[in-house]
């Protein structure tokens, strides 16, 4: 009797398109994909927030009052923009 061997395969690809100068000049909107995340948040670094109108359960809707202060900023090399948790 033959033995059936089952293997899982994985396939992934990334399509890259280089736009012409004319296409970029005519663009109405650009999408920025932020792929790097800093694992510290504003509260840890001392950022002040106005919680008057925020949700008491999840904190949604609060307003940042001062500068964003982060306690830990890792080095990502050539990264121009990143997000926080």
N, C-alpha and C positions, 0 to 999 in steps of 0.2 A: 504494500500500500504506500502510495506516495505521501510524503510529508508536505503539508502546505505551510509555507513561510510567509508570514505577513509582516510587512515593513511599513512604517509610517514615513511618508515623505513630506518635505517642506519646501515650498517655493516662494520666493519673494523678489520683488523688483521695484525699482524706483525710476519713474519716467522724468527726465530732465529736459526742459525746453528752453532754448536760448532765444529770448525775444529780440526783435530788431529795435533800433532806436526809434523808429516811427511808431511801432506798437507801444513802446513804453511812454512816448510823448502823448499818445491818444488814450492811455489807460485812465479810467475814471476811479479805479480803486485798486489797491494792492493788498494782498494777504500776507501777513507776517506769521510764520510758524515759529513759535518759541519752544525750543526743544530742551533747554537746560533749566534745571530747577535748583534754587538755593534752599537748603533744608532748615533755615532759620526764619523766624517770622518777626514782624515789627515789634510786637510786645516784648520779645526777648532783648531787643536792642534799645528799647526806651521810646519808641514811636508813640506819640500821643494821639488818641482818638476821641471823638465826640460820640457818646453812646446814647444821647437823648432820644433819638428816633429809631434806634436799632431794635431788632427783634430780641426779646429777653431770653429766648431759647437758643437760637443759633448765631445771633450777633449780626445778621444780615442787615444792611442799610446804614451801618455806622459810617461816620465821616472821618477821614484822616485829617488831623488838625495841623500837624507839623511835618517836618522832613521825615522820610523813611529812614530809620536807623536799624541797621542789621548788625548783629553781634559776630557772625561768622560769614565770611565771603571766601569761598574756595576759589582756587585758580583753575579756570577751565581752558586756559591757553588762549586761542584766538576767538573768543566769544564776545560779541558786541552787545547782546541783550539776553537777559534771563528772567525767570519769574520766581516768586517766592511761594511758600506754602500758605 
